[in-house]
Amino acid sequence: MSWYRPHLKQLQAYSAARHEFSDTSAILLDANENPFDSAFNRYPDPMQRELKEVLAQQKQVRTEQIFIGNGSDEAIDLLIRAACEPGSGKIALCSPTYGMYQVLAQINNVAVVDAPLTSDFQLDLPKLLSKSLDCELIFICSPNNPTGNLIATEDLSTLLEKARGLVVVDEAYIDFASGDSWINFLDQYPQLVVLQTFSKAYGLAGLRVGTAYAQPEIIEVLNSIKPPYNVNSYSQKQVLEALRNPLEKQRQIELVLSERNRLTKALQEFSCVQQVFPSEANFLLCQCNKATELYRYLLKKGIVLRDRSKVISNCLRISIGTPQQNDLLLSQINQYEKDTLY
Ligand SMILES: *Cc1c(COP(=O)(O)O)cnc(C)c1O
């Protein structure tokens, strides 16, 4: 049985002009472009070949194992559209987690099965395995958003051994984590898909570039259903440049990690804070006495946090800012405690 919808086997993917010919030194009269040279008069490379070469080298995979999307959100959408029949398809997820899995499933008229994380934010394996038996896709986010923790390696291995559908491991925050990427296990688990993004550690959220890594058979299907020019040429160029200059990114990650450490300790000192959960990402999940009250107070002072108290009782999600931003946050929480007589 194949993982994707049977009608896609017959799909004749659109072959764009630049699929067939990418040599830009030739005289290109094939794509009805404007002939007058400017930075953007040509269509982008639909297969992002240059970008994939560099990524393949850095990630130690083959270019055929890489899909590049308009953000990893596009990869999530395409995976659902490839694997799940509208009306009868199903995905599994483990709440609380990234909201887009559910949203994109709903948009595609695909059912969502939830096997909630345990109280220490780990997989409830027996429940997940039994509930996901007839799911085409299982979404696991590690480090998980909004809880910030890595999912235990042994549990994910067990899931990958027993699951029938594809297992999608979303590693949007992996660059901030102490654990290794699941990309290293692609050859061991043929139904594994790993998602990464340039939106977080790389600081390129505005460019909308995300990646999926999987076996070539899976990548091929995603490529056949994606919009031909899904990643624009400016984004391809900027991401290439970022990949060739890894030092700046590394410096920023180290600063974020030291700020994460500092902020964790400082927040724990406040009486309005109950606990700060350990984080493997660039945000902190912080349980407060009155989360929504603190959230509104800070909002009035011009500081925007993410109120997650509907998902996890009295919890705010705080992105790690610059040292100055974090200082301001701390001083405003200090002021909040004075104003509300803590
Ligand atoms: C931010 C985030 C993404 C979004 O990635 P884009 O590449 O910007 O679409 C994906 N997954 C998780 C868990 C995220 O938190």
The ligand as an SDF file (V2000), in Angstrom:
LIG
                    3D

 15 15  0  0  0  0  0  0  0  0999 V2000
    7.1360   28.5080   13.5720 C   0  0  0  0  0  0  0  0  0  0  0  0
    6.8300   27.0760   13.3350 C   0  0  0  0  0  0  0  0  0  0  0  0
    6.7200   26.5870   12.0420 C   0  0  0  0  0  0  0  0  0  0  0  0
    6.5930   27.5580   10.9080 C   0  0  0  0  0  0  0  0  0  0  0  0
    7.4990   27.4260    9.9820 O   0  0  0  0  0  0  0  0  0  0  0  0
    7.4750   28.2980    8.6440 P   0  0  0  0  0  0  0  0  0  0  0  0
    8.6470   27.7090    7.9750 O   0  0  0  0  0  0  0  0  0  0  0  0
    7.6450   29.7260    9.0370 O   0  0  0  0  0  0  0  0  0  0  0  0
    6.1860   28.0330    7.9300 O   0  0  0  0  0  0  0  0  0  0  0  0
    6.5500   25.2310   11.8420 C   0  0  0  0  0  0  0  0  0  0  0  0
    6.4330   24.4020   12.9030 N   0  0  0  0  0  0  0  0  0  0  0  0
    6.5000   24.8510   14.1610 C   0  0  0  0  0  0  0  0  0  0  0  0
    6.3640   23.9210   15.2910 C   0  0  0  0  0  0  0  0  0  0  0  0
    6.6820   26.2110   14.4130 C   0  0  0  0  0  0  0  0  0  0  0  0
    6.6720   26.6710   15.6730 O   0  0  0  0  0  0  0  0  0  0  0  0
  1  2  1  0
  2  3  1  0
  2 14  2  0
  3  4  1  0
  3 10  2  0
  4  5  1  0
  5  6  1  0
  6  7  2  0
  6  8  1  0
  6  9  1  0
 10 11  1  0
 11 12  2  0
 12 13  1  0
 12 14  1  0
 14 15  1  0
M  END
$$$$
